[in-house]
Amino acid sequence: MLLSRDYVGYMAVELAKRLVANKMVETATTQAALAERIRLKMAEEIGVEDRLNEEVREILNQHADEMRRTGASYQEMFKKVKGELARQRKLILR
């Protein structure tokens, strides 16, 4: 994760403040509750790539022997497998 949890929390609070102040959203809950919901969604979205990376590592570990035999580069295979999984799942990665 490129952003720290503290910074994600800060961004969520600021976003909630601005959305409410500019009357872009109406909420029956408190601003703090809105900020918490935003923080959870942001953290979930940021974690998508982390989970994808872990899945790619597992796939490559399963094929480690074959990769050694053929002389395939781990880094190149990581990029290819990650790109293919992202394309299949229609994910946009940074």
C-alpha positions, 0 to 999 in steps of 0.5 A: 500500500502506497498510502499510510492508514493515517493519511487515508483516514485524514483524506476521508475526514477532509473529503467528508468535511468538504462534501457536507460543507459544499452540500454535495451530499446529505447525510442522516449520520454524523460527519464522523460516521460519513468519514469512517465509511469513506475511509473503509471504502478507500482502504478496501480499494487500495488493498485490491492491488495488494491482494492481487500481488499476493495471488500472483505470488501464489501462482508463480510459486506453484509454477516455480519448478517449470520457471526454473527449467525454462529459465523464465524471469520471475519479474517478467512473469510477475508482470505478465501474470499480474497484467493478465489477472488485472485485465480479466478482472477489469482492474485499473492499476497504477 
